[in-house]
Amino acid sequence: MSTDTASTETANPETVFGLEFSTTPSAERRAEAERDVILADPGFGKHFTDHMATVEWTIDAGWHDAAIHPYGPLSLDPSASVLHYAQEIFEGLKAYRHADGSVWTFRPDANARRFQRSARRLALPELPVEVFVESIRQLVQTDVDWVPSAPETSLYLRPFMIATESFLGVRAAQAVAYHCIASPAGAYFTSGPKPVSIWLSSNYARAGRGGTGAAKTGGNYAASLLPQQEAYEHGCQQVMFLDSEEGKYLEELGGMNVVLVKSDGTLVTPDSPSILEGITRDSILQLAEDRGLQVERRRVTLDEWRDGVADGSITEAFACGTAAVVTPIAELRGDGFTIGSPTVGAGELTMSLREELTDIQSGRRPDAHGWMTKLTDAS
């Protein structure tokens, strides 16, 4: 059912954690024909839906003014804390349209809890899990026509929190805004997942001990941009970081976790307090354990990867994250060395796990773990 016709402001009767989301429909919603053109080839992060979610916070009033309102620019004072001290966090998750027209999202409670952990590390207030999930539900219900239905497509959701207080003193901000925006996303791989080449950064570290590596904050990604450019210059699509202390332990890519697969089916993933806890990674590892495979979360050296490929004990390698789900790794390059692909093309276990996870997300396979949350009913 189309929702193009704007109406007057309404108040949603549902109250979550003491907050009631009001809804102000946009007077400038895109026409159905324009939206259909966008959904036919949305790309990633290039187009945005007609509305956004917002919840305000102040040290005196707490969380308040929960609303769905027209998508548009934010108004910030030039002295807003986020602009000077980078007090900011974000999340990323997707909404999927199932065959019956209903729309679901994947493990939003896990994203909400990670959002809280990030907030804690950045000295920001923790948004209640229920409010996080409800903001997504309300936004998707309002902009449900923006959820694509083609295979491997989704509506990408970007919740974020910024410090808005106008104050130049160095302390935690006392005024904060939470927002969530949505962007239709096309298939990450138009002709199936392709193995990628990874560049090992030897000059830069993504995060240091005791830093913000385990938080999903913009500064971590800003720090990865120069090394990412270096990767492009060497013909690689992603950059791999080592630990900042000894420079020999694998950490993660610029925006994805890494997993190695041993010849006996064991999956090994780096463990470090400066690695972001990947929800996609943990879900894939759970599916592997469901199959009776062993999973090891531990420190992994670069030499272990190199030697494992050389002697055949490591047979596959892949990166994983929300956007691409699973990306097979063809090779790891660095100054003076290359760790070649242990398999020709994408590994069998890698692709099998990817298929199982995407089948659960799209409703083609039973959800044994209760990971999926319905956002809208069948149409």
Buried (B, 14 or more C-beta within 10 A) or exposed (E): EEBEEEEEEEEBEEEBEEBEBBBBBBEEBBEEEEBEEBBEEBEBBEBBBBBBBBBBBBEEEEBEBBBBBBBEEEEBEEEBBBBEBBBBBBBBBBBBBBEEBBBBBBBBBBBBBBBBBBBEBBEBBBBBBBBBBBBBBBBBBBBBBBBBEEEBBBBBBBBBBBBBBEBEEEEBBBBBBBBBBBBBBBBBEEEEBEBBBBBBBBEBBBBEEEBBBBBBBBBBBEBBEEBBEBBEEBEBBBBBBBBBEEEEBBBBBBBBBBBBBBEEBBBBBBBBEBBBBBBBBBBBBBBBEEEEBEBBBEBBBBEBBBEBBEEEBBBBBBBBBBBBBBBBBBBBBBEEEEBEBBBEBBBEBBBEBBBBBBEBBBBEEEBEEEBBBEBBEEE
